[in-house]
Every structure is written in structure tokens, then in C-alpha cells.
Amino acid sequence: MQITLELNKPQDLEVLLPLLKRLDISVVSNPNQSKDKPPLSKFWGSIPDLDTEKFEEYLKESRKEWDRPIL
């Protein structure tokens, strides 16, 4: 299993490294992350611009499909 962490402060790494070593988890540092990939935090809490009324309509229609009897 592989997990990617984005640490914003060097102090966080100082706290995390001893814990990972104690759990015998290997750590790979990649300070030169490719420039074509934006940091994960850029997408936290963001949603695309949606027309809320159309989305609500879509949700209602899709929920009605589940209410139909299966023949």
C-alpha cells in the first residue's frame, strides 16, 4: 500500500518521521514534485460550479428510479 502525504511545514515532518520509523514504515521523500501536478491541498473542499437547481432535479429523478418496482 502506498500513501502520499503533503506536509506544509517542516516541523510536521520532524514529528511524523520518528513515528513512522517506530512503526517500521519506509519513507520516501520527494521534494522535487513534478510541476505538472498541483498539490493535493489545492483541491480540498472545492467543488465544480454546478447549477444547484439542475443538480437537485437530477438527484430527485435518480432517487425515483430506486422507488420503482422491479419487474
PDB file of N, H, CA, C and O in Angstrom:
ATOM      1  N   MET A   1       0.855  -1.173   0.000  1.00  0.00           N
ATOM      2  CA  MET A   1       0.000   0.000   0.000  1.00  0.00           C
ATOM      3  C   MET A   1       0.895   1.228   0.000  1.00  0.00           C
ATOM      4  O   MET A   1       1.952   1.246   0.631  1.00  0.00           O
ATOM      5  N   GLN A   2       0.463   2.236  -0.705  1.00  0.00           N
ATOM      6  H   GLN A   2      -0.396   2.221  -1.217  1.00  0.00           H
ATOM      7  CA  GLN A   2       1.228   3.470  -0.778  1.00  0.00           C
ATOM      8  C   GLN A   2       0.320   4.641  -0.433  1.00  0.00           C
ATOM      9  O   GLN A   2      -0.814   4.722  -0.905  1.00  0.00           O
ATOM     10  N   ILE A   3       0.830   5.543   0.393  1.00  0.00           N
ATOM     11  H   ILE A   3       1.752   5.477   0.776  1.00  0.00           H
ATOM     12  CA  ILE A   3       0.092   6.733   0.803  1.00  0.00           C
ATOM     13  C   ILE A   3       0.957   7.948   0.513  1.00  0.00           C
ATOM     14  O   ILE A   3       2.156   7.953   0.791  1.00  0.00           O
ATOM     15  N   THR A   4       0.340   8.970  -0.045  1.00  0.00           N
ATOM     16  H   THR A   4      -0.634   8.967  -0.271  1.00  0.00           H
ATOM     17  CA  THR A   4       1.049  10.214  -0.316  1.00  0.00           C
ATOM     18  C   THR A   4       0.594  11.263   0.678  1.00  0.00           C
ATOM     19  O   THR A   4      -0.603  11.499   0.841  1.00  0.00           O
ATOM     20  N   LEU A   5       1.545  11.889   1.338  1.00  0.00           N
ATOM     21  H   LEU A   5       2.518  11.698   1.206  1.00  0.00           H
ATOM     22  CA  LEU A   5       1.247  12.946   2.295  1.00  0.00           C
ATOM     23  C   LEU A   5       1.842  14.250   1.794  1.00  0.00           C
ATOM     24  O   LEU A   5       2.941  14.272   1.239  1.00  0.00           O
ATOM     25  N   GLU A   6       1.122  15.311   1.990  1.00  0.00           N
ATOM     26  H   GLU A   6       0.230  15.293   2.441  1.00  0.00           H
ATOM     27  CA  GLU A   6       1.639  16.634   1.667  1.00  0.00           C
ATOM     28  C   GLU A   6       1.780  17.401   2.979  1.00  0.00           C
ATOM     29  O   GLU A   6       0.788  17.735   3.626  1.00  0.00           O
ATOM     30  N   LEU A   7       2.998  17.667   3.354  1.00  0.00           N
ATOM     31  H   LEU A   7       3.805  17.395   2.829  1.00  0.00           H
ATOM     32  CA  LEU A   7       3.260  18.379   4.601  1.00  0.00           C
ATOM     33  C   LEU A   7       3.564  19.831   4.279  1.00  0.00           C
ATOM     34  O   LEU A   7       4.398  20.126   3.423  1.00  0.00           O
ATOM     35  N   ASN A   8       2.892  20.721   4.961  1.00  0.00           N
ATOM     36  H   ASN A   8       2.215  20.480   5.656  1.00  0.00           H
ATOM     37  CA  ASN A   8       3.043  22.144   4.684  1.00  0.00           C
ATOM     38  C   ASN A   8       4.145  22.795   5.499  1.00  0.00           C
ATOM     39  O   ASN A   8       4.677  23.836   5.114  1.00  0.00           O
ATOM     40  N   LYS A   9       4.490  22.183   6.630  1.00  0.00           N
ATOM     41  H   LYS A   9       4.058  21.337   6.943  1.00  0.00           H
ATOM     42  CA  LYS A   9       5.520  22.764   7.489  1.00  0.00           C
ATOM     43  C   LYS A   9       6.605  21.727   7.766  1.00  0.00           C
ATOM     44  O   LYS A   9       6.292  20.557   7.987  1.00  0.00           O
ATOM     45  N   PRO A  10       7.850  22.127   7.759  1.00  0.00           N
ATOM     46  CA  PRO A  10       8.942  21.183   8.054  1.00  0.00           C
ATOM     47  C   PRO A  10       8.812  20.581   9.464  1.00  0.00           C
ATOM     48  O   PRO A  10       9.251  19.455   9.699  1.00  0.00           O
ATOM     49  N   GLN A  11       8.218  21.320  10.387  1.00  0.00           N
ATOM     50  H   GLN A  11       7.861  22.235  10.196  1.00  0.00           H
ATOM     51  CA  GLN A  11       8.053  20.806  11.752  1.00  0.00           C
ATOM     52  C   GLN A  11       7.163  19.563  11.764  1.00  0.00           C
ATOM     53  O   GLN A  11       7.352  18.669  12.589  1.00  0.00           O
ATOM     54  N   ASP A  12       6.194  19.509  10.850  1.00  0.00           N
ATOM     55  H   ASP A  12       6.040  20.235  10.180  1.00  0.00           H
ATOM     56  CA  ASP A  12       5.316  18.337  10.782  1.00  0.00           C
ATOM     57  C   ASP A  12       6.114  17.086  10.428  1.00  0.00           C
ATOM     58  O   ASP A  12       5.864  16.007  10.966  1.00  0.00           O
ATOM     59  N   LEU A  13       7.059  17.234   9.537  1.00  0.00           N
ATOM     60  H   LEU A  13       7.263  18.110   9.099  1.00  0.00           H
ATOM     61  CA  LEU A  13       7.898  16.104   9.149  1.00  0.00           C
ATOM     62  C   LEU A  13       8.753  15.642  10.328  1.00  0.00           C
ATOM     63  O   LEU A  13       8.956  14.442  10.513  1.00  0.00           O
ATOM     64  N   GLU A  14       9.251  16.578  11.119  1.00  0.00           N
ATOM     65  H   GLU A  14       9.086  17.553  10.968  1.00  0.00           H
ATOM     66  CA  GLU A  14      10.062  16.230  12.283  1.00  0.00           C
ATOM     67  C   GLU A  14       9.265  15.423  13.300  1.00  0.00           C
ATOM     68  O   GLU A  14       9.824  14.569  13.988  1.00  0.00           O
ATOM     69  N   VAL A  15       7.993  15.680  13.397  1.00  0.00           N
ATOM     70  H   VAL A  15       7.539  16.374  12.838  1.00  0.00           H
ATOM     71  CA  VAL A  15       7.137  14.935  14.328  1.00  0.00           C
ATOM     72  C   VAL A  15       6.757  13.581  13.735  1.00  0.00           C
ATOM     73  O   VAL A  15       6.712  12.578  14.448  1.00  0.00           O
ATOM     74  N   LEU A  16       6.488  13.555  12.450  1.00  0.00           N
ATOM     75  H   LEU A  16       6.525  14.369  11.872  1.00  0.00           H
ATOM     76  CA  LEU A  16       5.982  12.352  11.805  1.00  0.00           C
ATOM     77  C   LEU A  16       7.054  11.284  11.590  1.00  0.00           C
ATOM     78  O   LEU A  16       6.768  10.095  11.733  1.00  0.00           O
ATOM     79  N   LEU A  17       8.269  11.679  11.251  1.00  0.00           N
ATOM     80  H   LEU A  17       8.501  12.645  11.134  1.00  0.00           H
ATOM     81  CA  LEU A  17       9.319  10.710  10.937  1.00  0.00           C
ATOM     82  C   LEU A  17       9.602   9.712  12.058  1.00  0.00           C
ATOM     83  O   LEU A  17       9.663   8.514  11.783  1.00  0.00           O
ATOM     84  N   PRO A  18       9.778  10.143  13.303  1.00  0.00           N
ATOM     85  CA  PRO A  18      10.025   9.159  14.364  1.00  0.00           C
ATOM     86  C   PRO A  18       8.872   8.165  14.529  1.00  0.00           C
ATOM     87  O   PRO A  18       9.101   6.992  14.823  1.00  0.00           O
ATOM     88  N   LEU A  19       7.646   8.628  14.343  1.00  0.00           N
ATOM     89  H   LEU A  19       7.460   9.581  14.104  1.00  0.00           H
ATOM     90  CA  LEU A  19       6.510   7.718  14.464  1.00  0.00           C
ATOM     91  C   LEU A  19       6.510   6.672  13.355  1.00  0.00           C
ATOM     92  O   LEU A  19       6.233   5.497  13.597  1.00  0.00           O
ATOM     93  N   LEU A  20       6.818   7.103  12.155  1.00  0.00           N
ATOM     94  H   LEU A  20       7.042   8.057  11.958  1.00  0.00           H
ATOM     95  CA  LEU A  20       6.860   6.167  11.029  1.00  0.00           C
ATOM     96  C   LEU A  20       7.985   5.158  11.190  1.00  0.00           C
ATOM     97  O   LEU A  20       7.821   3.979  10.877  1.00  0.00           O
ATOM     98  N   LYS A  21       9.130   5.625  11.681  1.00  0.00           N
ATOM     99  H   LYS A  21       9.263   6.583  11.935  1.00  0.00           H
ATOM    100  CA  LYS A  21      10.254   4.711  11.903  1.00  0.00           C
ATOM    101  C   LYS A  21       9.916   3.698  12.986  1.00  0.00           C
ATOM    102  O   LYS A  21      10.291   2.529  12.888  1.00  0.00           O
ATOM    103  N   ARG A  22       9.216   4.140  14.007  1.00  0.00           N
ATOM    104  H   ARG A  22       8.912   5.089  14.086  1.00  0.00           H
ATOM    105  CA  ARG A  22       8.832   3.233  15.094  1.00  0.00           C
ATOM    106  C   ARG A  22       7.881   2.152  14.596  1.00  0.00           C
ATOM    107  O   ARG A  22       7.923   1.016  15.067  1.00  0.00           O
ATOM    108  N   LEU A  23       7.027   2.504  13.646  1.00  0.00           N
ATOM    109  H   LEU A  23       6.992   3.427  13.263  1.00  0.00           H
ATOM    110  CA  LEU A  23       6.089   1.543  13.069  1.00  0.00           C
ATOM    111  C   LEU A  23       6.707   0.741  11.924  1.00  0.00           C
ATOM    112  O   LEU A  23       6.026  -0.060  11.284  1.00  0.00           O
ATOM    113  N   ASP A  24       7.984   0.956  11.670  1.00  0.00           N
ATOM    114  H   ASP A  24       8.538   1.606  12.190  1.00  0.00           H
ATOM    115  CA  ASP A  24       8.719   0.268  10.613  1.00  0.00           C
ATOM    116  C   ASP A  24       8.080   0.509   9.246  1.00  0.00           C
ATOM    117  O   ASP A  24       7.874  -0.419   8.464  1.00  0.00           O
ATOM    118  N   ILE A  25       7.772   1.777   8.980  1.00  0.00           N
ATOM    119  H   ILE A  25       7.939   2.531   9.615  1.00  0.00           H
ATOM    120  CA  ILE A  25       7.191   2.196   7.706  1.00  0.00           C
ATOM    121  C   ILE A  25       8.266   2.946   6.935  1.00  0.00           C
ATOM    122  O   ILE A  25       8.880   3.881   7.448  1.00  0.00           O
ATOM    123  N   SER A  26       8.482   2.524   5.709  1.00  0.00           N
ATOM    124  H   SER A  26       7.983   1.764   5.292  1.00  0.00           H
ATOM    125  CA  SER A  26       9.506   3.199   4.911  1.00  0.00           C
ATOM    126  C   SER A  26       9.003   4.555   4.445  1.00  0.00           C
ATOM    127  O   SER A  26       7.813   4.743   4.190  1.00  0.00           O
ATOM    128  N   VAL A  27       9.928   5.487   4.340  1.00  0.00           N
ATOM    129  H   VAL A  27      10.894   5.333   4.547  1.00  0.00           H
ATOM    130  CA  VAL A  27       9.595   6.857   3.967  1.00  0.00           C
ATOM    131  C   VAL A  27      10.396   7.220   2.728  1.00  0.00           C
ATOM    132  O   VAL A  27      11.613   7.036   2.682  1.00  0.00           O
ATOM    133  N   VAL A  28       9.704   7.732   1.734  1.00  0.00           N
ATOM    134  H   VAL A  28       8.716   7.881   1.771  1.00  0.00           H
ATOM    135  CA  VAL A  28      10.352   8.218   0.526  1.00  0.00           C
ATOM    136  C   VAL A  28      10.035   9.693   0.415  1.00  0.00           C
ATOM    137  O   VAL A  28       8.869  10.080   0.340  1.00  0.00           O
ATOM    138  N   SER A  29      11.057  10.509   0.404  1.00  0.00           N
ATOM    139  H   SER A  29      12.005  10.194   0.465  1.00  0.00           H
ATOM    140  CA  SER A  29      10.868  11.945   0.312  1.00  0.00           C
ATOM    141  C   SER A  29      11.030  12.375  -1.138  1.00  0.00           C
ATOM    142  O   SER A  29      11.961  11.948  -1.821  1.00  0.00           O
ATOM    143  N   ASN A  30      10.121  13.220  -1.604  1.00  0.00           N
ATOM    144  H   ASN A  30       9.364  13.567  -1.049  1.00  0.00           H
ATOM    145  CA  ASN A  30      10.192  13.715  -2.965  1.00  0.00           C
ATOM    146  C   ASN A  30      10.007  15.227  -2.953  1.00  0.00           C
ATOM    147  O   ASN A  30       8.933  15.719  -3.300  1.00  0.00           O
ATOM    148  N   PRO A  31      11.030  15.963  -2.562  1.00  0.00           N
ATOM    149  CA  PRO A  31      10.881  17.422  -2.512  1.00  0.00           C
ATOM    150  C   PRO A  31      10.747  18.046  -3.893  1.00  0.00           C
ATOM    151  O   PRO A  31      10.261  19.171  -4.015  1.00  0.00           O
ATOM    152  N   ASN A  32      11.169  17.339  -4.933  1.00  0.00           N
ATOM    153  H   ASN A  32      11.564  16.426  -4.834  1.00  0.00           H
ATOM    154  CA  ASN A  32      11.097  17.860  -6.295  1.00  0.00           C
ATOM    155  C   ASN A  32       9.876  17.278  -7.010  1.00  0.00           C
ATOM    156  O   ASN A  32       9.993  16.644  -8.058  1.00  0.00           O
ATOM    157  N   GLN A  33       8.721  17.506  -6.425  1.00  0.00           N
ATOM    158  H   GLN A  33       8.626  18.021  -5.574  1.00  0.00           H
ATOM    159  CA  GLN A  33       7.489  17.004  -7.026  1.00  0.00           C
ATOM    160  C   GLN A  33       7.331  17.627  -8.406  1.00  0.00           C
ATOM    161  O   GLN A  33       7.652  18.797  -8.615  1.00  0.00           O
ATOM    162  N   SER A  34       6.833  16.830  -9.341  1.00  0.00           N
ATOM    163  H   SER A  34       6.573  15.880  -9.172  1.00  0.00           H
ATOM    164  CA  SER A  34       6.703  17.339 -10.705  1.00  0.00           C
ATOM    165  C   SER A  34       5.798  18.563 -10.728  1.00  0.00           C
ATOM    166  O   SER A  34       4.794  18.633 -10.020  1.00  0.00           O
ATOM    167  N   LYS A  35       6.176  19.508 -11.548  1.00  0.00           N
ATOM    168  H   LYS A  35       6.992  19.451 -12.123  1.00  0.00           H
ATOM    169  CA  LYS A  35       5.471  20.792 -11.596  1.00  0.00           C
ATOM    170  C   LYS A  35       4.119  20.674 -12.297  1.00  0.00           C
ATOM    171  O   LYS A  35       3.261  21.541 -12.130  1.00  0.00           O
ATOM    172  N   ASP A  36       3.917  19.603 -13.083  1.00  0.00           N
ATOM    173  H   ASP A  36       4.614  18.899 -13.219  1.00  0.00           H
ATOM    174  CA  ASP A  36       2.634  19.470 -13.777  1.00  0.00           C
ATOM    175  C   ASP A  36       1.534  18.956 -12.871  1.00  0.00           C
ATOM    176  O   ASP A  36       0.364  18.989 -13.250  1.00  0.00           O
ATOM    177  N   LYS A  37       1.880  18.480 -11.678  1.00  0.00           N
ATOM    178  H   LYS A  37       2.831  18.454 -11.370  1.00  0.00           H
ATOM    179  CA  LYS A  37       0.878  18.021 -10.717  1.00  0.00           C
ATOM    180  C   LYS A  37       0.696  19.078  -9.634  1.00  0.00           C
ATOM    181  O   LYS A  37       1.656  19.393  -8.931  1.00  0.00           O
ATOM    182  N   PRO A  38      -0.491  19.629  -9.479  1.00  0.00           N
ATOM    183  CA  PRO A  38      -0.694  20.604  -8.407  1.00  0.00           C
ATOM    184  C   PRO A  38      -0.740  19.896  -7.046  1.00  0.00           C
ATOM    185  O   PRO A  38      -1.046  18.705  -6.987  1.00  0.00           O
ATOM    186  N   PRO A  39      -0.446  20.599  -5.972  1.00  0.00           N
ATOM    187  CA  PRO A  39      -0.524  19.980  -4.651  1.00  0.00           C
ATOM    188  C   PRO A  39      -1.950  19.573  -4.323  1.00  0.00           C
ATOM    189  O   PRO A  39      -2.909  20.202  -4.769  1.00  0.00           O
ATOM    190  N   LEU A  40      -2.074  18.511  -3.536  1.00  0.00           N
ATOM    191  H   LEU A  40      -1.294  18.001  -3.173  1.00  0.00           H
ATOM    192  CA  LEU A  40      -3.403  17.991  -3.190  1.00  0.00           C
ATOM    193  C   LEU A  40      -4.257  19.018  -2.460  1.00  0.00           C
ATOM    194  O   LEU A  40      -5.475  19.050  -2.638  1.00  0.00           O
ATOM    195  N   SER A  41      -3.634  19.852  -1.644  1.00  0.00           N
ATOM    196  H   SER A  41      -2.645  19.825  -1.500  1.00  0.00           H
ATOM    197  CA  SER A  41      -4.399  20.812  -0.851  1.00  0.00           C
ATOM    198  C   SER A  41      -5.129  21.819  -1.725  1.00  0.00           C
ATOM    199  O   SER A  41      -6.075  22.462  -1.271  1.00  0.00           O
ATOM    200  N   LYS A  42      -4.703  21.961  -2.960  1.00  0.00           N
ATOM    201  H   LYS A  42      -3.934  21.439  -3.329  1.00  0.00           H
ATOM    202  CA  LYS A  42      -5.373  22.900  -3.862  1.00  0.00           C
ATOM    203  C   LYS A  42      -6.833  22.482  -4.097  1.00  0.00           C
ATOM    204  O   LYS A  42      -7.684  23.327  -4.377  1.00  0.00           O
ATOM    205  N   PHE A  43      -7.117  21.189  -3.985  1.00  0.00           N
ATOM    206  H   PHE A  43      -6.426  20.503  -3.758  1.00  0.00           H
ATOM    207  CA  PHE A  43      -8.447  20.684  -4.292  1.00  0.00           C
ATOM    208  C   PHE A  43      -9.302  20.419  -3.051  1.00  0.00           C
ATOM    209  O   PHE A  43     -10.460  20.027  -3.192  1.00  0.00           O
ATOM    210  N   TRP A  44      -8.787  20.612  -1.878  1.00  0.00           N
ATOM    211  H   TRP A  44      -7.846  20.930  -1.763  1.00  0.00           H
ATOM    212  CA  TRP A  44      -9.562  20.345  -0.668  1.00  0.00           C
ATOM    213  C   TRP A  44     -10.750  21.278  -0.591  1.00  0.00           C
ATOM    214  O   TRP A  44     -10.598  22.497  -0.663  1.00  0.00           O
ATOM    215  N   GLY A  45     -11.925  20.710  -0.445  1.00  0.00           N
ATOM    216  H   GLY A  45     -12.048  19.719  -0.387  1.00  0.00           H
ATOM    217  CA  GLY A  45     -13.135  21.498  -0.260  1.00  0.00           C
ATOM    218  C   GLY A  45     -13.631  22.182  -1.504  1.00  0.00           C
ATOM    219  O   GLY A  45     -14.559  22.987  -1.426  1.00  0.00           O
ATOM    220  N   SER A  46     -13.050  21.892  -2.651  1.00  0.00           N
ATOM    221  H   SER A  46     -12.297  21.238  -2.714  1.00  0.00           H
ATOM    222  CA  SER A  46     -13.520  22.552  -3.864  1.00  0.00           C
ATOM    223  C   SER A  46     -14.487  21.645  -4.606  1.00  0.00           C
ATOM    224  O   SER A  46     -14.302  20.430  -4.668  1.00  0.00           O
ATOM    225  N   ILE A  47     -15.495  22.242  -5.151  1.00  0.00           N
ATOM    226  H   ILE A  47     -15.646  23.229  -5.100  1.00  0.00           H
ATOM    227  CA  ILE A  47     -16.440  21.509  -5.991  1.00  0.00           C
ATOM    228  C   ILE A  47     -16.611  22.306  -7.275  1.00  0.00           C
ATOM    229  O   ILE A  47     -16.452  23.527  -7.279  1.00  0.00           O
ATOM    230  N   PRO A  48     -16.927  21.635  -8.338  1.00  0.00           N
ATOM    231  CA  PRO A  48     -17.120  22.382  -9.581  1.00  0.00           C
ATOM    232  C   PRO A  48     -18.355  23.261  -9.487  1.00  0.00           C
ATOM    233  O   PRO A  48     -19.256  23.009  -8.688  1.00  0.00           O
ATOM    234  N   ASP A  49     -18.381  24.283 -10.305  1.00  0.00           N
ATOM    235  H   ASP A  49     -17.648  24.488 -10.954  1.00  0.00           H
ATOM    236  CA  ASP A  49     -19.554  25.150 -10.343  1.00  0.00           C
ATOM    237  C   ASP A  49     -20.731  24.352 -10.901  1.00  0.00           C
ATOM    238  O   ASP A  49     -20.683  23.853 -12.026  1.00  0.00           O
ATOM    239  N   LEU A  50     -21.770  24.242 -10.108  1.00  0.00           N
ATOM    240  H   LEU A  50     -21.809  24.647  -9.194  1.00  0.00           H
ATOM    241  CA  LEU A  50     -22.941  23.473 -10.506  1.00  0.00           C
ATOM    242  C   LEU A  50     -24.166  24.361 -10.455  1.00  0.00           C
ATOM    243  O   LEU A  50     -24.271  25.253  -9.613  1.00  0.00           O
ATOM    244  N   ASP A  51     -25.076  24.109 -11.352  1.00  0.00           N
ATOM    245  H   ASP A  51     -24.990  23.384 -12.035  1.00  0.00           H
ATOM    246  CA  ASP A  51     -26.377  24.745 -11.265  1.00  0.00           C
ATOM    247  C   ASP A  51     -27.153  23.932 -10.232  1.00  0.00           C
ATOM    248  O   ASP A  51     -27.560  22.804 -10.510  1.00  0.00           O
ATOM    249  N   THR A  52     -27.358  24.492  -9.056  1.00  0.00           N
ATOM    250  H   THR A  52     -27.027  25.408  -8.831  1.00  0.00           H
ATOM    251  CA  THR A  52     -27.941  23.725  -7.956  1.00  0.00           C
ATOM    252  C   THR A  52     -29.343  23.223  -8.274  1.00  0.00           C
ATOM    253  O   THR A  52     -29.715  22.125  -7.862  1.00  0.00           O
ATOM    254  N   GLU A  53     -30.113  24.005  -8.992  1.00  0.00           N
ATOM    255  H   GLU A  53     -29.811  24.897  -9.327  1.00  0.00           H
ATOM    256  CA  GLU A  53     -31.469  23.561  -9.318  1.00  0.00           C
ATOM    257  C   GLU A  53     -31.432  22.348 -10.238  1.00  0.00           C
ATOM    258  O   GLU A  53     -32.203  21.408 -10.044  1.00  0.00           O
ATOM    259  N   LYS A  54     -30.556  22.351 -11.232  1.00  0.00           N
ATOM    260  H   LYS A  54     -29.930  23.115 -11.390  1.00  0.00           H
ATOM    261  CA  LYS A  54     -30.435  21.200 -12.135  1.00  0.00           C
ATOM    262  C   LYS A  54     -29.924  19.979 -11.386  1.00  0.00           C
ATOM    263  O   LYS A  54     -30.362  18.857 -11.638  1.00  0.00           O
ATOM    264  N   PHE A  55     -29.003  20.204 -10.471  1.00  0.00           N
ATOM    265  H   PHE A  55     -28.647  21.115 -10.266  1.00  0.00           H
ATOM    266  CA  PHE A  55     -28.460  19.092  -9.706  1.00  0.00           C
ATOM    267  C   PHE A  55     -29.523  18.494  -8.790  1.00  0.00           C
ATOM    268  O   PHE A  55     -29.632  17.272  -8.684  1.00  0.00           O
ATOM    269  N   GLU A  56     -30.301  19.336  -8.134  1.00  0.00           N
ATOM    270  H   GLU A  56     -30.213  20.328  -8.221  1.00  0.00           H
ATOM    271  CA  GLU A  56     -31.389  18.846  -7.286  1.00  0.00           C
ATOM    272  C   GLU A  56     -32.399  18.047  -8.112  1.00  0.00           C
ATOM    273  O   GLU A  56     -32.884  17.006  -7.667  1.00  0.00           O
ATOM    274  N   GLU A  57     -32.709  18.529  -9.298  1.00  0.00           N
ATOM    275  H   GLU A  57     -32.315  19.375  -9.659  1.00  0.00           H
ATOM    276  CA  GLU A  57     -33.624  17.824 -10.194  1.00  0.00           C
ATOM    277  C   GLU A  57     -33.058  16.450 -10.556  1.00  0.00           C
ATOM    278  O   GLU A  57     -33.774  15.449 -10.542  1.00  0.00           O
ATOM    279  N   TYR A  58     -31.789  16.417 -10.874  1.00  0.00           N
ATOM    280  H   TYR A  58     -31.207  17.230 -10.886  1.00  0.00           H
ATOM    281  CA  TYR A  58     -31.141  15.155 -11.208  1.00  0.00           C
ATOM    282  C   TYR A  58     -31.202  14.185 -10.025  1.00  0.00           C
ATOM    283  O   TYR A  58     -31.488  13.002 -10.215  1.00  0.00           O
ATOM    284  N   LEU A  59     -30.939  14.665  -8.818  1.00  0.00           N
ATOM    285  H   LEU A  59     -30.707  15.626  -8.664  1.00  0.00           H
ATOM    286  CA  LEU A  59     -30.993  13.812  -7.637  1.00  0.00           C
ATOM    287  C   LEU A  59     -32.389  13.252  -7.419  1.00  0.00           C
ATOM    288  O   LEU A  59     -32.545  12.069  -7.115  1.00  0.00           O
ATOM    289  N   LYS A  60     -33.395  14.086  -7.573  1.00  0.00           N
ATOM    290  H   LYS A  60     -33.268  15.046  -7.820  1.00  0.00           H
ATOM    291  CA  LYS A  60     -34.774  13.622  -7.394  1.00  0.00           C
ATOM    292  C   LYS A  60     -35.128  12.546  -8.403  1.00  0.00           C
ATOM    293  O   LYS A  60     -35.739  11.537  -8.052  1.00  0.00           O
ATOM    294  N   GLU A  61     -34.742  12.759  -9.661  1.00  0.00           N
ATOM    295  H   GLU A  61     -34.246  13.579  -9.946  1.00  0.00           H
ATOM    296  CA  GLU A  61     -35.039  11.780 -10.712  1.00  0.00           C
ATOM    297  C   GLU A  61     -34.313  10.463 -10.459  1.00  0.00           C
ATOM    298  O   GLU A  61     -34.889   9.388 -10.628  1.00  0.00           O
ATOM    299  N   SER A  62     -33.067  10.550 -10.061  1.00  0.00           N
ATOM    300  H   SER A  62     -32.599  11.423  -9.924  1.00  0.00           H
ATOM    301  CA  SER A  62     -32.313   9.320  -9.824  1.00  0.00           C
ATOM    302  C   SER A  62     -32.850   8.569  -8.605  1.00  0.00           C
ATOM    303  O   SER A  62     -32.799   7.340  -8.574  1.00  0.00           O
ATOM    304  N   ARG A  63     -33.357   9.278  -7.613  1.00  0.00           N
ATOM    305  H   ARG A  63     -33.398  10.277  -7.639  1.00  0.00           H
ATOM    306  CA  ARG A  63     -33.942   8.611  -6.446  1.00  0.00           C
ATOM    307  C   ARG A  63     -35.265   7.946  -6.798  1.00  0.00           C
ATOM    308  O   ARG A  63     -35.609   6.906  -6.237  1.00  0.00           O
ATOM    309  N   LYS A  64     -36.007   8.546  -7.726  1.00  0.00           N
ATOM    310  H   LYS A  64     -35.727   9.391  -8.181  1.00  0.00           H
ATOM    311  CA  LYS A  64     -37.274   7.942  -8.152  1.00  0.00           C
ATOM    312  C   LYS A  64     -37.037   6.592  -8.822  1.00  0.00           C
ATOM    313  O   LYS A  64     -37.868   5.689  -8.724  1.00  0.00           O
ATOM    314  N   GLU A  65     -35.904   6.461  -9.499  1.00  0.00           N
ATOM    315  H   GLU A  65     -35.229   7.194  -9.578  1.00  0.00           H
ATOM    316  CA  GLU A  65     -35.588   5.192 -10.149  1.00  0.00           C
ATOM    317  C   GLU A  65     -35.503   4.063  -9.144  1.00  0.00           C
ATOM    318  O   GLU A  65     -35.865   2.928  -9.456  1.00  0.00           O
ATOM    319  N   TRP A  66     -35.038   4.347  -7.966  1.00  0.00           N
ATOM    320  H   TRP A  66     -34.744   5.269  -7.712  1.00  0.00           H
ATOM    321  CA  TRP A  66     -34.919   3.315  -6.937  1.00  0.00           C
ATOM    322  C   TRP A  66     -36.277   2.969  -6.340  1.00  0.00           C
ATOM    323  O   TRP A  66     -36.446   1.883  -5.786  1.00  0.00           O
ATOM    324  N   ASP A  67     -37.246   3.874  -6.442  1.00  0.00           N
ATOM    325  H   ASP A  67     -37.109   4.757  -6.892  1.00  0.00           H
ATOM    326  CA  ASP A  67     -38.548   3.625  -5.870  1.00  0.00           C
ATOM    327  C   ASP A  67     -39.450   2.786  -6.768  1.00  0.00           C
ATOM    328  O   ASP A  67     -40.481   2.289  -6.313  1.00  0.00           O
ATOM    329  N   ARG A  68     -39.077   2.621  -8.040  1.00  0.00           N
ATOM    330  H   ARG A  68     -38.240   3.024  -8.409  1.00  0.00           H
ATOM    331  CA  ARG A  68     -39.899   1.834  -8.956  1.00  0.00           C
ATOM    332  C   ARG A  68     -39.817   0.363  -8.626  1.00  0.00           C
ATOM    333  O   ARG A  68     -38.761  -0.120  -8.217  1.00  0.00           O
ATOM    334  N   PRO A  69     -40.906  -0.360  -8.795  1.00  0.00           N
ATOM    335  CA  PRO A  69     -40.866  -1.817  -8.560  1.00  0.00           C
ATOM    336  C   PRO A  69     -40.063  -2.514  -9.671  1.00  0.00           C
ATOM    337  O   PRO A  69     -40.094  -2.111 -10.834  1.00  0.00           O
ATOM    338  N   ILE A  70     -39.364  -3.545  -9.281  1.00  0.00           N
ATOM    339  H   ILE A  70     -39.339  -3.872  -8.337  1.00  0.00           H
ATOM    340  CA  ILE A  70     -38.599  -4.320 -10.254  1.00  0.00           C
ATOM    341  C   ILE A  70     -39.498  -5.418 -10.799  1.00  0.00           C
ATOM    342  O   ILE A  70     -40.088  -6.182 -10.034  1.00  0.00           O
ATOM    343  N   LEU A  71     -39.602  -5.497 -12.111  1.00  0.00           N
ATOM    344  H   LEU A  71     -39.123  -4.877 -12.732  1.00  0.00           H
ATOM    345  CA  LEU A  71     -40.468  -6.496 -12.738  1.00  0.00           C
ATOM    346  C   LEU A  71     -39.679  -7.637 -13.285  1.00  0.00           C
ATOM    347  O   LEU A  71     -40.251  -8.570 -13.848  1.00  0.00           O
TER     348      LEU A  71
END
